[in-house]
Amino acid sequence: MTSVVLADDEALLRKALAALLPLEGDITVLAEAHDATSAVEATLRHRPDVLVIDLEMPGVDGLGAVAEIRRTQPDQVILMLTRHARPGVLRKALKLGVQGFVSKSAEPAHITSVINTLHQGKRWIDPDVSALAVVDDCPLTDREIDVLRVTGDGYSVAEIATRLRLAQGTVRNYLSNAMQKTQTRTRHDAARYAREHDWL
């Protein structure tokens, strides 16, 4: 029996998976989470065999939750669900040690199969996800991507610095570099440009 925690802000999808996954295989759903904070709490409390987490969530996204979990539970097995596998995001997820990537449009039977594959110590990236990751024309560094992602959420330079644990001057430097590379005038324009080009 493989135990999982399900984290997705879309209640309908989360409830459907919670109901369908046990029917497809030997899976027990220990808890459900509706955002990154509750995903971290549920994972640390229940210690599931596999955390199944949505990449796109309001506020702190799935990657932010994974980074937090990794600090105290470095060996947690993680399957990330996504609609848009942006190259930069996939690269960052792999650096964080995410073992699996599956499209949110996948059949429950496929998701169940991947959960069991990860539980056996293997990795899995859906072919359509990996194909997108190969096409990487992003000129931004990982840290520039980080500050643009947080900028896109509407935070000030001071708030970005606090959230990313960086000095304000360092944040300004990253933003300035990103604006030069995207040939934009403001940090918000740079964040918008990067999103439109699937770099975030």
C-alpha positions in Angstrom: 0.0 0.0 0.0 1.4 3.4 -1.0 0.4 6.4 1.1 0.0 9.9 -0.4 -0.8 13.4 0.5 -2.7 15.3 -2.3 -2.1 19.1 -2.7 -4.1 21.0 -5.2 -6.0 24.3 -4.9 -8.7 23.1 -7.4 -11.1 21.3 -5.0 -12.9 19.4 -7.8 -9.7 17.9 -9.2 -8.3 17.2 -5.7 -11.5 15.4 -4.5 -11.7 13.5 -7.8 -8.2 12.2 -7.4 -8.7 11.4 -3.7 -11.7 9.2 -4.7 -10.2 7.7 -7.9 -6.6 6.9 -7.0 -7.5 4.2 -4.3 -9.8 2.6 -6.9 -6.9 2.3 -9.4 -4.4 0.7 -7.1 -3.1 0.1 -3.6 -3.1 3.8 -2.6 -4.2 5.4 0.6 -4.8 9.1 0.7 -3.7 10.3 4.1 -4.6 14.0 3.7 -5.6 16.7 1.2 -4.2 20.2 1.1 -5.6 23.2 -0.7 -2.5 25.4 -0.8 1.3 25.4 -0.3 1.2 26.1 3.5 -1.3 23.2 4.2 0.7 21.0 1.8 3.8 21.5 3.9 2.0 21.0 7.2 0.2 17.8 5.9 3.4 16.3 4.5 5.5 16.9 7.6 2.7 15.6 9.8 1.8 12.5 7.9 5.1 11.7 6.1 3.5 10.0 3.1 5.3 7.7 0.7 4.6 10.2 -2.1 3.5 13.8 -2.0 1.3 14.6 -5.1 1.4 18.4 -5.5 0.1 20.9 -8.1 2.7 23.2 -9.5 0.4 26.2 -9.9 -1.2 27.3 -6.7 -2.0 30.8 -5.4 0.5 32.6 -3.2 3.4 30.3 -2.7 3.4 27.8 -5.6 4.2 24.1 -5.6 8.0 24.7 -6.0 7.9 26.9 -2.9 6.2 24.2 -0.9 8.7 21.6 -2.1 11.7 23.8 -1.1 10.2 24.2 2.4 9.6 20.4 2.7 13.1 19.6 1.5 14.6 21.6 4.4 13.3 19.2 7.0 12.4 16.1 4.9 15.1 15.9 2.2 14.1 12.3 1.2 10.4 13.0 0.6 9.3 11.5 -2.7 7.4 14.1 -4.8 5.2 13.9 -7.9 4.4 17.3 -9.4 1.2 17.8 -11.5 1.3 20.6 -14.0 -0.7 22.1 -16.9 2.2 24.2 -18.2 5.7 22.6 -18.0 7.8 25.7 -18.5 11.5 24.8 -19.1 12.8 27.0 -16.3 10.2 25.6 -13.8 11.0 22.0 -14.7 14.7 22.7 -14.3 14.2 24.2 -10.9 11.9 21.3 -9.8 14.5 18.8 -10.8 17.2 20.7 -8.9 14.9 20.5 -5.9 14.8 16.8 -6.3 11.2 16.3 -7.6 11.2 12.7 -8.8 8.1 12.9 -11.1 6.3 15.2 -13.4 2.8 14.4 -14.8 0.3 16.4 -16.8 -2.8 17.3 -14.9 -4.8 16.0 -17.9 -3.5 12.5 -17.4 -5.8 9.6 -16.6 -6.0 8.6 -12.9 -4.7 5.1 -13.8 -1.6 6.7 -15.3 -1.1 8.9 -12.2 -1.5 5.8 -10.0 1.1 4.0 -12.1 3.6 6.9 -11.8 3.0 7.1 -8.0 3.9 3.4 -7.7 6.9 3.9 -9.9 8.2 6.7 -7.7 7.6 4.7 -4.6 9.9 2.0 -6.0 12.7 4.6 -6.1 12.4 5.4 -9.8 11.8 8.6 -11.7 9.1 9.6 -14.2 8.6 12.6 -16.5 5.8 12.5 -18.9 7.1 12.7 -22.5 5.1 15.9 -23.3 6.6 17.5 -20.2 10.1 16.5 -21.0 9.8 17.6 -24.6 9.0 21.2 -23.5 12.0 21.2 -21.2 14.4 20.4 -24.0 13.4 23.7 -25.7 15.1 26.1 -23.4 16.0 29.5 -24.8 15.9 31.3 -21.5 18.7 33.8 -21.0 17.8 34.4 -17.3 19.7 32.8 -14.4 17.8 30.8 -11.8 18.0 33.7 -9.3 16.7 36.2 -11.9 13.8 33.8 -12.5 13.2 33.6 -8.8 12.9 37.4 -8.3 10.7 37.8 -11.4 8.4 35.0 -10.3 7.9 36.8 -6.9 7.7 40.2 -8.7 4.8 38.8 -10.7 2.9 38.2 -7.5 3.0 42.0 -6.8 5.6 42.1 -4.0 7.9 45.1 -3.4 11.7 44.9 -3.6 11.8 44.8 0.2 9.2 42.0 0.3 11.0 40.0 -2.4 14.3 40.3 -0.5 12.6 39.0 2.7 10.9 36.1 0.9 14.0 35.0 -1.0 16.4 35.8 1.9 18.4 38.2 -0.2 19.7 41.7 0.3 17.6 44.4 -1.3 20.6 45.6 -3.4 21.0 42.0 -4.7 17.3 41.8 -5.6 17.7 45.2 -7.5 20.7 43.8 -9.4 18.9 40.7 -10.4 15.9 42.7 -11.5 18.1 45.1 -13.5 19.8 42.2 -15.3 16.5 40.6 -16.1 15.1 43.9 -17.5 18.2 44.3 -19.7 17.9 40.7 -21.0 14.2 41.1 -21.7 14.6 44.6 -23.0 11.8 45.9 -20.8 11.5 49.1 -18.8 10.0 47.9 -15.5 10.4 44.8 -13.4 6.7 44.0 -13.9 7.1 44.2 -17.7 10.1 41.9 -17.3 8.1 39.4 -15.3 5.2 39.6 -17.8 7.7 39.1 -20.7 9.2 36.1 -19.0 5.8 34.5 -18.3 4.8 35.0 -21.9 7.9 33.2 -23.0 7.4 30.3 -20.6 10.5 31.1 -18.7 8.9 31.3 -15.2 
